[in-house]
Amino acid sequence: MKNQLYYIEMYHSPKRTESNQYDIVNRILLDSDYKRLLEQAGYSGIYIYGSYKMDEYCSDSSQRIIVVAEK
């Protein structure tokens, strides 16, 4: 799932008059994505929690995703 965000930066002053447009693509990462990306980057001991109390992560009910990994 991808969302596109358009960001426009404008400068208007006697010394600088320019504008730039950036297209930023956001992607929602799931717990399996975090694990795969961290493993590819050489991390191990990957733990995924659903709260700062280290409750088990549940995609249906956890309000956050906390990822801990060792390198």
Steps between C-alpha positions, in 0.01 A plus 500: 500500500656830395398856568649793315569833663593809304724747676562844354777722632499869401748777567414861428751762600713758319794255501320174433200427282447134427261218560551126523250217496569162659293189455519291816366145496394356834462129558332337794734242654359191667675292765615251235649789297699627799632151569599437137670840458693468825614147414618622159698775675676241719298534820403202716313452824203689355211547743173671416273633774163670504575737789779645710407241763624237252154356441471267204439682171157439348429664164129524584522660843846645571511879478873508424779280381826490696791328323816397687797343320865419562790554264 
